[in-house]
Each structure stands twice: as structure tokens, then as C-alpha cells.
Amino acid sequence: MANDRNDFALEDSNGRKHITTEPLLHPPQRTWVGLTDEEAQETFARHNCTISADLAGILARAIGAKLKKKNTLPQTSTNS
């Protein structure tokens, strides 16, 4: 007999797995992974921008930091 339920699996911060029938409203966040200097240089080169791997890495880290800041929810203070 087929299962009529829609089960959703998730893993907590301790690695324990949980099954729920409720959909996840906020899926677990993935760890931010930036570009290596070489990946950044290759990306710039694909767009006809020839720069050193060092400068490409600096720009990639600066852009990554800005994106991470824009896509991170502000921390709320618990102090009154």
C-alpha cells in the first residue's frame, strides 16, 4: 500500500535525523562557500576581463562579503 503522507526529513545541528509531515518553511542554511582566487580569475577571464589571480581573489572576496551581508538576516538583540 502506498504511503499517502508527504514526509519531510531534516537533520539538526547534532546530526540527528528527524521526520515530519510538515513542510519546512525555512530550509536549513548551507555553509557559505566562496570562490578560490583561480576560480575568480577564470570567471573574470570568461567575461574578457584579464586580471591577476591575486586581484581576482581580492575582488571575489569583497563581492562575496557584500552578498553574504545582503543575504543574511539581521541579528536581533535580546538585551533590553
Secondary structure in CASP SS format (residue, H / E / C, confidence):
PFRMAT SS
TARGET T0000
AUTHOR 0000-0000-0000
METHOD secondary structure of the structure
MODEL  1
M C 1.00
A C 1.00
N C 1.00
D C 1.00
R C 1.00
N C 1.00
D C 1.00
F E 1.00
A E 1.00
L E 1.00
E E 1.00
D C 1.00
S C 1.00
N C 1.00
G C 1.00
R C 1.00
K E 1.00
H E 1.00
I E 1.00
T E 1.00
T C 1.00
E C 1.00
P C 1.00
L C 1.00
L C 1.00
H C 1.00
P C 1.00
P C 1.00
Q C 1.00
R C 1.00
T C 1.00
W C 1.00
V C 1.00
G C 1.00
L C 1.00
T C 1.00
D H 1.00
E H 1.00
E H 1.00
A H 1.00
Q H 1.00
E H 1.00
T H 1.00
F H 1.00
A H 1.00
R H 1.00
H C 1.00
N C 1.00
C C 1.00
T C 1.00
I C 1.00
S C 1.00
A H 1.00
D H 1.00
L H 1.00
A H 1.00
G H 1.00
I H 1.00
L H 1.00
A H 1.00
R H 1.00
A H 1.00
I H 1.00
G H 1.00
A H 1.00
K H 1.00
L H 1.00
K H 1.00
K H 1.00
K H 1.00
N C 1.00
T C 1.00
L C 1.00
P C 1.00
Q C 1.00
T C 1.00
S C 1.00
T C 1.00
N C 1.00
S C 1.00
END
